[in-house]
Amino acid sequence: QQQVKQSPQSLIVQKGGISIINCAYENTAFDYFPWYQQFPGKGPALLIAIRPDVSEKKEGRFTISFNKSAKQFSLHIMDSQPGDSATYFCAARSDYKLSFGAGTTVTVRA
Amino acid sequence: GAGVSQSPRYKVAKRGQDVALRCDPISGHVSLFWYQQALGQGPEFLTYFQNEAQLDKSGLPSDRFFAERPEGSVSTLKIQRTQQEDSAVYLCASSLTAASYNEQFFGPGTRLTVL
């Protein structure tokens, strides 16, 4: 059973546009919410992460918005670049165990 | 090598064969994890080691799957009598300590195809 639901499955955005990926969870034991970026043939790499006591975190062009009461969080990629084309996974952690969403394939058109 | 390495990168097995997948974590990392990533899906937790101790194997799909880390460094994931449903990318990750807030660093994975 998937503990973290992620949408959309894929999206296409023009260069300079905004990509938005949404995730939802049910387990209130989750205490850390990372986003991973994965390129073909590579393992996932940590992009940005947030704890539930914070509603927003920004690092460069990447922003996480977190809504604890709704048990939802999202990733915004501003000024999307062709190099951002990858698969993005949201995840949630309880103790040491990460539960991943199904992934969103982002394609940035030049 | 600064990162997590895995070998082989690709493995093709005939149904019923046994396979062994190797993970070399980042030197000094205490915690080691194995994940299974089916095509088009996110990674799914398989098992967790703290040094040589396997503390959680709740994600292993069946008793055909076995993992070990005898000296608290290199780990091997073994799959006996492989089945077609075992086809997936197997990812290994390591983190510095057992503390839950430590980042997990992933290797490139081993793509297993069972014919």
Interface residues (C-beta under 8 A of the other chain):
Chain A: V4 Q6 D31 Y32 P34 Y36 G41 K42 G43 P44 A45 L46 F89 A91 R93 D95 Y96 K97 L98 S99 F100 G101 A102 G103
Chain B: V4 S31 F33 Y35 G40 Q41 G42 P43 E44 F45 Y48 D56 L91 A93 S95 A98 S100 Y101 E103 Q104 F105 F106 G107 P108 G109
